[in-house]
Amino acid sequence: METGDEYLQQVKGNQGRLLSTIRNAFAGVRPRYGPAEKAHGRIEQRAVAILSACAMEYGFVYARSILAVWSKVERGGKETETVRYYISSHGPTDHSKAGWLRLIRGHWGGVENRNHWSRDAIWREDATRSRNSNLVGNLALLRNALLAVVAGELETYGSLPAFTEAMQADRKLPFRLITGELRR
């Protein structure tokens, strides 16, 4: 924070006390949905509410705001509504409601879609059954490192799934990748 960095972090179930506190702060707040967007075979509307936050109250360093983001999605005639909660070092008036939504969606377009999707959909990271935090953390580090190494090879193979399939089909390729012979 001293370097001018800011954060906007989703609060999930594994942060039970913080999630409960934020949920309670938005009790009784009703979403005011924006215009409907149609994409990916669904119609979606979003609403956001922002409140001031005190870092001491939430136990989160530099917290200045909390957010609730509602999504109403219609797909195949079925409608679902979800709400997600966030905490941020940005002040509540630092962004418009549309600006907050862009920040949140930008996160998904960046980290989640490029990194998490690759690690989970291709390498099934979320299916890891181990509860050993050291093992899970080390495997995540290895997967991230592999994504960095693989980035230079994706042009040759076209996609991460194609690359993964090629590595599985020819047992010599992973060793050539590690030793740097694959790029020659």
BAFI-3210 file (N, C-alpha, C; in Angstrom, 3 decimals, decimal comma, padded with zeros to 6 digits):
// residues 184
n [1|2|3|4|5|6|7|8|9|10|11|12|13|14|15|16|17|18|19|20|21|22|23|24|25|26|27|28|29|30|31|32|33|34|35|36|37|38|39|40|41|42|43|44|45|46|47|48|49|50|51|52|53|54|55|56|57|58|59|60|61|62|63|64|65|66|67|68|69|70|71|72|73|74|75|76|77|78|79|80|81|82|83|84|85|86|87|88|89|90|91|92|93|94|95|96|97|98|99|100|101|102|103|104|105|106|107|108|109|110|111|112|113|114|115|116|117|118|119|120|121|122|123|124|125|126|127|128|129|130|131|132|133|134|135|136|137|138|139|140|141|142|143|144|145|146|147|148|149|150|151|152|153|154|155|156|157|158|159|160|161|162|163|164|165|166|167|168|169|170|171|172|173|174|175|176|177|178|179|180|181|182|183|184]
n.u [000,815|002,000|003,350|001,533|-000,168|-003,335|-006,172|-008,775|-010,781|-012,487|-014,705|-015,064|-016,598|-014,634|-013,699|-015,256|-016,125|-015,568|-017,058|-019,656|-019,921|-019,821|-022,021|-024,086|-023,871|-025,016|-027,598|-030,978|-030,559|-031,592|-031,115|-030,481|-030,890|-028,911|-028,906|-029,871|-027,622|-026,765|-025,170|-023,111|-025,166|-026,933|-028,887|-027,988|-028,068|-026,698|-026,075|-024,760|-023,723|-022,184|-020,408|-018,941|-015,984|-014,343|-011,101|-010,316|-012,719|-013,319|-011,066|-009,189|-006,458|-006,062|-008,639|-011,260|-013,684|-016,644|-018,333|-021,309|-022,312|-024,769|-026,035|-028,235|-029,305|-030,553|-031,059|-031,857|-034,585|-034,618|-034,183|-031,646|-030,335|-027,584|-025,340|-022,348|-019,590|-017,273|-014,168|-012,292|-009,442|-009,831|-011,576|-015,104|-016,178|-014,351|-014,747|-017,253|-020,411|-020,474|-017,748|-016,729|-017,836|-016,487|-013,848|-014,117|-014,956|-012,750|-010,843|-011,717|-011,444|-008,763|-006,813|-008,413|-009,597|-007,396|-005,428|-006,521|-008,522|-007,005|-005,412|-007,344|-009,386|-007,841|-005,747|-007,050|-006,988|-008,734|-009,812|-008,086|-007,550|-006,114|-005,488|-003,295|-001,678|000,878|001,590|-000,492|-000,039|002,570|002,140|000,473|002,283|004,076|002,370|001,823|004,402|004,816|002,880|004,088|006,435|005,362|004,105|005,661|005,570|003,021|002,292|003,331|001,858|-000,763|-002,813|-003,375|-004,648|-003,985|-001,201|-000,829|-001,869|-000,038|002,275|001,559|001,319|003,859|006,449|009,005|008,937|008,243|010,667|012,413|011,338|011,873|014,676|015,194|015,564|013,413|012,777|014,626]
n.v [-001,185|001,177|001,770|002,728|000,863|-000,712|-002,645|-004,944|-007,271|-010,350|-011,630|-014,676|-017,832|-019,100|-017,153|-016,730|-015,089|-012,446|-012,417|-012,766|-010,402|-008,450|-009,226|-008,714|-005,950|-005,207|-006,005|-005,764|-003,998|-003,395|-004,577|-002,477|-003,023|-002,813|-002,242|-005,016|-007,502|-009,422|-012,369|-015,221|-017,118|-016,354|-014,061|-011,325|-009,313|-006,792|-005,450|-003,088|-002,228|000,043|000,581|002,548|001,537|000,633|-000,053|-001,127|-002,147|-004,207|-005,700|-005,754|-004,751|-001,416|-001,245|000,444|000,395|-001,596|-003,932|-005,068|-007,212|-007,973|-010,486|-011,260|-013,835|-015,153|-018,128|-020,431|-020,217|-020,331|-018,547|-017,215|-015,803|-014,263|-013,147|-011,466|-010,591|-007,982|-006,500|-003,519|-001,381|000,927|004,017|004,538|006,375|006,532|005,403|005,164|003,389|001,813|001,825|000,382|-002,129|-002,664|-002,918|-005,241|-007,142|-006,997|-008,290|-010,953|-011,283|-011,200|-012,473|-014,726|-015,902|-016,328|-017,529|-019,136|-020,630|-022,091|-023,606|-025,061|-026,107|-027,399|-028,716|-029,657|-028,581|-027,798|-030,198|-031,387|-033,354|-033,290|-032,148|-031,088|-028,247|-027,360|-029,100|-028,584|-025,845|-025,917|-027,427|-025,635|-023,547|-024,864|-025,334|-022,693|-021,876|-023,614|-022,670|-020,246|-021,137|-022,572|-020,652|-019,605|-021,683|-022,043|-020,940|-022,698|-025,021|-024,187|-024,168|-024,418|-026,870|-028,485|-028,440|-029,723|-032,226|-033,058|-033,247|-035,360|-037,394|-037,855|-038,846|-037,848|-035,162|-033,465|-033,547|-032,437|-029,891|-028,973|-028,999|-027,129|-027,764|-027,970|-025,533|-025,048]
n.w [000,000|000,666|-001,609|-003,336|-004,415|-004,875|-003,723|-004,581|-003,480|-003,650|-001,232|000,239|001,257|002,835|004,433|006,741|009,057|008,200|005,819|006,840|008,366|006,341|004,772|006,618|006,756|004,373|004,653|003,929|001,836|-001,391|-004,678|-007,505|-010,604|-013,570|-017,166|-019,260|-020,444|-023,221|-023,833|-024,533|-024,584|-022,603|-020,621|-018,764|-015,850|-013,782|-010,515|-008,225|-004,958|-002,762|000,204|002,821|004,554|007,548|008,324|010,785|011,791|010,017|010,085|008,088|006,449|005,455|004,397|002,806|001,603|001,074|-000,982|-002,595|-005,092|-007,256|-009,401|-011,924|-013,791|-016,776|-018,311|-020,705|-020,080|-017,340|-014,338|-012,289|-009,291|-007,839|-005,262|-004,657|-002,596|-001,831|-000,769|-000,450|-000,936|-002,218|-002,108|-001,434|-003,227|-005,229|-007,695|-010,246|-010,227|-012,507|-013,053|-010,872|-011,458|-013,856|-012,890|-011,334|-013,248|-014,893|-013,410|-013,618|-016,348|-016,547|-014,399|-013,480|-015,844|-017,573|-015,977|-013,741|-015,077|-016,917|-015,190|-013,821|-015,631|-017,580|-016,196|-013,975|-011,326|-009,207|-008,474|-006,765|-003,990|-001,704|001,612|002,596|003,101|002,343|000,254|-001,627|-002,084|-003,167|-005,489|-006,846|-007,263|-009,005|-011,196|-011,975|-012,674|-014,785|-016,580|-017,261|-018,520|-020,636|-022,135|-024,253|-026,027|-026,961|-029,395|-031,268|-030,739|-030,702|-028,696|-025,149|-024,325|-026,585|-026,422|-023,930|-024,523|-026,490|-024,929|-023,284|-025,103|-026,184|-024,432|-024,323|-024,894|-022,568|-021,120|-022,966|-023,031|-020,406|-020,385|-022,265|-024,893|-026,564|-027,647|-029,582]
ca.u [000,000|002,870|003,835|000,440|-000,989|-004,682|-006,716|-010,202|-010,752|-013,756|-014,764|-015,757|-016,988|-013,521|-013,464|-016,588|-016,473|-015,565|-018,212|-020,859|-019,956|-020,157|-023,412|-024,945|-023,844|-025,887|-028,941|-032,029|-030,256|-032,182|-030,359|-031,066|-030,210|-028,638|-029,474|-029,582|-026,595|-026,974|-023,920|-022,825|-026,405|-027,662|-029,178|-027,505|-028,148|-025,892|-026,289|-023,686|-023,901|-020,885|-020,475|-017,646|-015,497|-013,269|-010,155|-010,345|-013,972|-013,307|-009,828|-008,550|-005,576|-006,341|-009,988|-011,994|-015,033|-017,140|-019,263|-022,169|-022,600|-025,818|-026,157|-029,466|-028,997|-031,586|-030,491|-032,773|-035,865|-034,461|-033,531|-030,957|-029,797|-026,505|-024,703|-020,953|-019,152|-015,888|-013,589|-011,324|-008,703|-010,352|-012,670|-016,398|-016,482|-013,228|-015,226|-018,700|-020,865|-019,993|-016,308|-016,517|-018,140|-015,375|-012,714|-014,408|-014,944|-011,372|-010,153|-012,082|-010,870|-007,317|-006,293|-009,232|-009,781|-006,139|-004,649|-007,291|-009,181|-005,998|-004,992|-008,428|-010,039|-006,887|-004,965|-007,964|-006,455|-009,771|-010,137|-007,080|-008,223|-005,221|-005,727|-001,971|-001,524|002,196|001,514|-001,374|000,666|003,693|001,586|000,011|003,501|004,565|001,463|002,068|005,698|004,619|002,182|005,077|007,333|004,578|003,639|006,437|005,335|001,626|002,174|003,621|000,823|-002,071|-003,601|-002,890|-005,067|-003,191|000,137|-000,906|-002,061|001,238|003,198|001,141|001,481|005,281|007,074|010,288|008,702|008,391|012,081|012,992|010,856|012,607|016,091|015,291|015,794|012,194|012,742|015,704]
ca.v [000,000|002,343|002,028|003,220|-000,228|-000,828|-003,980|-005,214|-008,712|-010,998|-012,281|-015,947|-018,599|-019,468|-015,988|-016,738|-013,941|-011,257|-012,527|-012,525|-008,982|-007,685|-009,562|-007,980|-004,525|-005,000|-006,527|-004,795|-003,252|-004,043|-004,245|-001,697|-003,621|-002,043|-002,816|-006,424|-007,815|-010,748|-012,961|-016,600|-017,853|-015,959|-012,646|-011,035|-007,959|-006,645|-004,299|-002,962|-001,287|000,306|001,229|002,861|000,515|000,996|-001,170|-001,726|-002,886|-005,399|-006,447|-005,898|-003,600|-000,371|-001,340|001,714|000,177|-002,951|-003,938|-006,213|-007,245|-008,928|-010,903|-011,966|-014,488|-015,988|-019,052|-021,530|-020,014|-020,400|-017,350|-017,354|-014,552|-014,478|-011,937|-011,648|-009,493|-007,583|-005,497|-002,791|-000,233|002,097|004,682|004,254|007,309|006,558|004,915|005,097|001,997|001,138|001,666|-000,752|-003,366|-002,895|-003,439|-006,623|-007,975|-007,014|-009,349|-012,226|-011,337|-011,336|-013,563|-015,925|-016,562|-016,772|-018,343|-020,155|-021,532|-023,012|-024,542|-025,951|-026,827|-028,255|-029,542|-030,092|-028,168|-027,776|-031,571|-031,851|-033,788|-033,158|-031,068|-030,660|-026,920|-027,253|-029,814|-027,839|-024,613|-026,232|-027,806|-024,401|-022,862|-025,588|-025,074|-021,313|-021,865|-024,306|-021,740|-019,277|-021,840|-023,010|-019,493|-019,490|-022,835|-022,127|-020,610|-023,923|-026,037|-023,592|-023,952|-025,158|-028,276|-029,182|-028,591|-030,742|-033,508|-033,418|-033,651|-036,672|-038,373|-038,120|-038,688|-037,147|-033,719|-032,712|-033,424|-031,462|-028,581|-028,616|-028,745|-026,016|-028,295|-027,872|-024,223|-024,944]
ca.w [000,000|000,711|-002,963|-004,162|-004,916|-004,304|-003,878|-004,642|-003,288|-003,360|000,074|000,018|002,429|003,704|005,283|007,335|009,906|007,346|004,919|007,638|008,712|005,132|004,447|007,556|006,410|003,208|004,937|003,616|000,609|-002,561|-005,886|-008,611|-011,745|-014,771|-018,396|-019,535|-021,441|-023,780|-024,316|-024,137|-024,421|-021,399|-020,409|-017,415|-015,311|-012,573|-009,649|-007,244|-003,850|-002,140|001,513|003,441|005,477|008,472|008,361|012,119|011,943|009,188|010,298|006,781|006,345|004,468|003,832|002,763|001,101|000,854|-002,110|-002,893|-006,530|-007,568|-010,800|-012,262|-015,062|-017,370|-019,302|-021,002|-019,413|-015,893|-013,808|-011,007|-008,750|-006,882|-004,749|-004,277|-001,751|-002,049|000,118|-001,274|-000,400|-002,921|-001,416|-002,057|-004,321|-006,182|-008,989|-010,441|-010,130|-013,724|-012,881|-009,959|-012,190|-014,802|-012,112|-010,948|-014,450|-015,374|-012,674|-014,218|-017,693|-016,425|-013,579|-013,443|-017,125|-018,170|-015,072|-013,040|-016,013|-017,443|-014,146|-013,406|-016,725|-018,294|-015,274|-012,924|-010,025|-008,175|-008,088|-005,814|-002,767|-000,559|002,575|003,025|002,495|001,694|-001,018|-002,530|-002,445|-004,054|-006,796|-007,496|-007,746|-010,177|-012,318|-012,425|-013,369|-016,062|-017,480|-017,750|-019,444|-021,784|-022,906|-025,479|-026,903|-027,383|-030,819|-031,999|-030,533|-030,944|-027,483|-023,982|-024,401|-027,606|-025,858|-022,881|-025,213|-027,124|-023,858|-022,804|-026,182|-026,416|-023,116|-024,438|-025,004|-021,309|-020,782|-023,897|-022,586|-019,188|-020,704|-023,224|-026,244|-027,363|-028,315|-030,583]
c.u [000,863|003,384|002,722|-000,433|-002,327|-005,134|-008,237|-010,307|-012,139|-013,644|-015,632|-016,007|-015,853|-013,080|-014,775|-016,974|-016,546|-016,774|-019,509|-021,016|-020,374|-021,606|-024,379|-024,998|-024,791|-027,306|-029,964|-031,768|-030,819|-031,425|-031,162|-030,293|-030,050|-029,248|-029,035|-028,515|-026,834|-025,654|-023,815|-024,100|-027,199|-027,920|-028,818|-027,680|-027,336|-026,306|-025,147|-024,088|-022,557|-021,109|-019,060|-017,278|-014,395|-012,367|-010,189|-011,590|-013,935|-012,038|-009,062|-007,755|-005,965|-007,735|-010,682|-013,404|-015,344|-018,197|-020,106|-022,486|-023,607|-025,783|-027,449|-029,254|-030,189|-030,935|-031,462|-034,093|-035,797|-033,685|-032,900|-030,435|-028,740|-025,995|-023,292|-020,515|-017,655|-015,474|-012,463|-010,631|-009,099|-011,455|-013,980|-016,739|-015,348|-013,659|-016,735|-019,116|-020,398|-018,486|-015,967|-016,759|-017,047|-014,158|-012,916|-014,354|-013,541|-010,557|-010,449|-011,491|-009,379|-006,924|-007,129|-009,301|-008,476|-005,418|-005,479|-007,948|-008,186|-005,630|-006,105|-009,001|-009,090|-006,192|-005,747|-007,479|-007,512|-010,182|-009,123|-007,761|-007,361|-005,620|-004,396|-001,661|-000,168|002,181|000,687|-000,698|001,809|003,220|001,086|001,201|004,048|003,677|001,653|003,376|005,562|003,878|003,158|006,003|006,607|004,193|004,377|006,181|003,925|001,430|002,399|002,455|-000,594|-002,893|-002,996|-003,390|-004,257|-001,772|000,154|-001,050|-000,758|002,245|002,854|001,396|002,942|006,039|008,427|010,097|008,811|009,856|012,789|012,569|011,672|014,057|016,289|015,505|014,582|012,168|013,773|015,226]
c.v [001,254|002,718|002,512|002,128|-000,251|-002,272|-003,943|-006,720|-009,251|-011,697|-013,520|-016,661|-018,982|-018,300|-015,708|-015,502|-012,659|-011,270|-012,221|-011,044|-008,135|-007,958|-008,763|-006,495|-004,219|-005,550|-005,427|-003,959|-004,045|-003,611|-003,411|-002,104|-002,646|-002,730|-004,265|-006,539|-009,236|-011,236|-014,391|-017,387|-017,510|-014,457|-012,343|-009,561|-007,932|-005,393|-004,273|-001,940|-001,171|001,030|001,542|001,755|001,094|-000,223|-001,883|-002,607|-004,208|-006,225|-006,681|-004,628|-002,698|-000,451|000,013|001,538|-001,308|-002,855|-005,203|-006,117|-008,365|-009,235|-011,675|-012,508|-015,335|-016,815|-020,206|-021,427|-020,060|-019,174|-017,650|-015,988|-014,893|-013,129|-012,308|-010,405|-009,253|-006,596|-004,821|-001,681|001,053|002,714|004,451|005,181|007,406|006,150|005,040|003,632|001,196|000,889|000,508|-002,063|-003,694|-003,459|-004,913|-007,542|-008,058|-008,078|-010,699|-012,370|-011,576|-012,596|-014,827|-016,626|-017,069|-017,757|-019,469|-021,129|-022,551|-024,057|-025,510|-026,767|-027,792|-029,221|-029,958|-029,776|-028,220|-029,174|-032,148|-032,167|-033,601|-031,975|-030,569|-029,337|-026,743|-027,925|-029,025|-026,553|-024,862|-026,663|-026,582|-023,616|-023,539|-025,340|-023,655|-021,214|-022,528|-023,421|-020,730|-019,921|-022,165|-021,848|-019,350|-020,599|-022,870|-021,790|-021,854|-024,904|-025,503|-023,300|-024,767|-026,602|-029,076|-029,426|-029,724|-032,128|-033,977|-033,905|-035,043|-037,756|-038,756|-037,826|-037,997|-035,627|-032,975|-032,533|-032,433|-030,044|-028,104|-028,261|-027,623|-026,474|-028,125|-026,587|-024,092|-025,281]
c.w [000,000|-000,679|-003,887|-004,746|-004,189|-004,447|-003,934|-004,609|-002,988|-002,014|-000,090|001,347|003,359|004,596|006,028|008,121|009,077|006,414|005,660|007,988|007,510|004,719|005,321|007,225|005,249|003,429|004,663|002,374|-000,567|-003,814|-006,872|-009,857|-012,899|-015,980|-018,591|-020,615|-021,918|-024,357|-023,803|-023,831|-023,173|-021,406|-018,961|-017,086|-014,027|-011,821|-008,651|-006,193|-003,142|-000,827|001,990|004,413|006,341|008,606|009,706|012,295|011,198|009,354|009,011|006,525|005,176|003,843|003,926|002,243|001,021|-000,236|-002,096|-004,375|-006,778|-009,062|-010,949|-013,667|-015,504|-018,457|-019,477|-020,266|-017,896|-015,408|-012,454|-010,589|-007,713|-006,397|-004,300|-003,500|-001,949|-000,968|-000,658|-000,496|-001,117|-002,069|-002,139|-003,216|-005,340|-007,589|-009,052|-010,280|-011,346|-013,635|-011,955|-010,690|-013,209|-014,074|-011,772|-012,159|-015,043|-014,680|-013,303|-015,604|-017,653|-015,684|-013,709|-014,786|-017,713|-017,269|-014,464|-014,002|-016,552|-016,412|-013,780|-014,560|-017,421|-017,343|-014,031|-011,509|-008,924|-007,722|-007,104|-004,491|-001,536|000,319|003,146|002,337|001,815|000,319|-002,034|-003,007|-003,414|-005,436|-007,558|-008,037|-009,002|-011,397|-012,866|-013,194|-014,732|-017,060|-018,074|-018,786|-020,751|-022,691|-024,234|-026,477|-027,485|-028,856|-031,671|-031,930|-030,718|-029,706|-026,345|-023,984|-025,424|-027,104|-024,828|-023,499|-025,869|-026,084|-023,335|-023,848|-026,403|-025,128|-023,163|-024,443|-023,674|-020,902|-021,690|-023,529|-021,386|-019,495|-021,697|-024,654|-027,143|-028,170|-029,434|-031,953]
res [m|e|t|g|d|e|y|l|q|q|v|k|g|n|q|g|r|l|l|s|t|i|r|n|a|f|a|g|v|r|p|r|y|g|p|a|e|k|a|h|g|r|i|e|q|r|a|v|a|i|l|s|a|c|a|m|e|y|g|f|v|y|a|r|s|i|l|a|v|w|s|k|v|e|r|g|g|k|e|t|e|t|v|r|y|y|i|s|s|h|g|p|t|d|h|s|k|a|g|w|l|r|l|i|r|g|h|w|g|g|v|e|n|r|n|h|w|s|r|d|a|i|w|r|e|d|a|t|r|s|r|n|s|n|l|v|g|n|l|a|l|l|r|n|a|l|l|a|v|v|a|g|e|l|e|t|y|g|s|l|p|a|f|t|e|a|m|q|a|d|r|k|l|p|f|r|l|i|t|g|e|l|r|r]
***
